């Protein structure tokens, strides 16, 4: 009985330690650089893999959702940053305030577009179908930093430190599935001709 109690207390301590490190406003890694531990791919799961220390999305449509322990996999106010590299013609995106779903395009949350030379008119750093960016701020084949901040109703997206999107959600927005609330992050594998790599995936939980 004592042994069981000690094990339970140890598990509670370890769980609380992970939450404290996030709640204190420190940057916390969501990707170990070696595996997809803490992540879950939808439908075409082979489209999401780890190559050379990065998450690579390449293949038929799939979305890779964070389902790990940091903040219990749910984020409201936060800073999120990731290094990204696109191949020519690539189309992808980073979702936030979303939830795991097995098939289809995520029907909750916002998508930050990742598309420098792909066919879609919405380019990197824009909020897809909300505040689209029509000119890519960076090129293919080079690593760039994507930084997303959400505080209350306010979203700011920066690419290499420069603001691309600055959006405040209106209080009377009638779009329940696409309103700011809380949720997780996801990377998008858009199609077989699109290849994008993500590394240094970090989050800072804000009050």
N, C-alpha and C positions, 0 to 999 in steps of 0.2 A: 504493500500500500504506500509506504514512504517513497519507494523507488518510483512508483507511478506518479505520485505528487510532484517529485523533483523533476521528472521528465516534462510534466505539464507546465510547470513554472518556467523551465528552460525554454520550451517552445514559445510560451507567451512573451518571454523576454526577447527572444530573437525576432519575433514578429513586431513587437513594439519598437525595437531598435531600428528596424527598417523604416517604420512610419516616422519616427522622430527625425531621422536624417533627412527625410523629404520635407516634413513640416517645418523644420528649422530654416528652410529657404536655401539649402545647399544644393548644388548641382549633383544629380544622381544619374548614373548610367542605366539605360534600359536594354543595352545590348552588350554581351560579353565578348564580341568579336570572333567567336568560335562556333557558336551554335544558335539555334532559334529557340533556346530555352526562354520561356516567358512570352513567346509569340505563338499565334495560331493562324494558320492560313485557311482561307475559304476555298470552296470549289476546287479549282485546278491547283492543288497544293504544290505540285512540282514546279510551278512558276516562281516559287519563292525559295531561295537557298542562300547559303553563305559561301562566298568566294573571296579569297585573299583578304580576310578580315572585314568584309563588308556584306551587308544584306543586298542581294541582287534580285530584282524583280524582272522577269523576262519570260514571256510565254502567254498562253491563253489567260483570259481574265481571272484574276484572283486578288484578294486583299489580305494583307498580313496584319493582324490585330495584336496590339500589346495586351496580354492577359496575365502579366506577372504580378509580383508581390508589391512593387513600389506603389504606395498610396492605395493599395488594394485594387490597382488597375483602373482607378476612376479619378479624373482630374476636372476641376472647375476653373479656378484661376491658376495660371501657370506661365512659365517660360519654357519653351521647347526649342532645342536647336539640334541640327544634324548637318553633316557634310554630305553633299550630293554630287554625283557625276552622271551626266546623261550621254548616251551615244547619239549619233545623228538620227534625227527623226523620232526620237523617243517621246513618249507621253506617259506621265505618271502623276501622282499626287500624294499629298500627306493630309489625311483626315484627322480631325480632332473633334471632341465631344460626340464621338460616334460609339457604336456598339457592335459586337460581333454578330454577323449574319452569314449563313452558309452559302447563299447564292446571290447574284446580282450586284448592282452598284449600291454602296451603303445608302440607306434611306434616312439616316439621321446624321446630324453634325454638319460641319463645314469642310470643304476641301481646299487646301492651298495647292494651286496648280504647279506642276513640275513639267515644263514643256518649252524647250528653247527653239527647236526647229521642226517639231511635229506639225501635223496638218491642222490641229485644233487652233483656232484663232486666239484662245485664252493662253497666255504665256506665264512663265515662271514668276511666282510671287503674288499672283492675283488670287482673289477668293472666287473660286469657280462659280459662274452664273450669279454672283452677288456683286463683286467689284473686280471685274476682269482687267488684266493687264494685257495690252495689245503688242508690246515690244519686249522681247526677252532682255533682261538685264545682264545676262551672262551667256557664254557660248557652250557648245558641246565639248566633251573630252577633257574638261578641267574641273577639279573639285571646287565647289563653292559652298558657302555656309548659308543655311536657311534657318531663320530665327523667328519663331511665332510667339507672341505674347497675348494672353487673354486676361483682362481684368474687368470683371463685371460685364458690361455690354460692349466693351471696347476691344477690338482686335487690331494688332499691328503686326505686319509681316515685313521682315528685313532680309535682304540678300546681300551678303558680304558687308553688313553693317549699314546699308542704305535702305531707307524705308521705301517699300514698293506699294504696300496696301495699308491704309489707315481707315478703319471702318467702325462706326458706332451703330449697333443694332437699335432700330427704333423701338420704343416701348409698345407701340401698337401693332407690331409686326404680326400678321396673321399667317404664320407658316410653321405650325407646331413641330414638324419633324426636322426643320432646319433652323430652329432657334437655339441660341446658346443655353446650355443647361449644365451638363457634366457628361463625362464619358471617357473613352480611351482614344488612342492614336492608331492609325493604320496607314500602311504603305500600299500603293496600288500598282499591280501588274496589269497593264491596260490591254496589250495585244502581243502576238508573237513577234512583231517587228520592232517592239519597243524594249530597250534594255536600260535600266537605271540602277545605280549603286548608291547605297546609303551606309554611312559609318559614323562613329562618334555620336551616338544617339543619346541625348541628355535631356533631363527635365529638372526644373526647379518649381516646386509647389509654392504658390503665393497665398497669403491670407485671403 
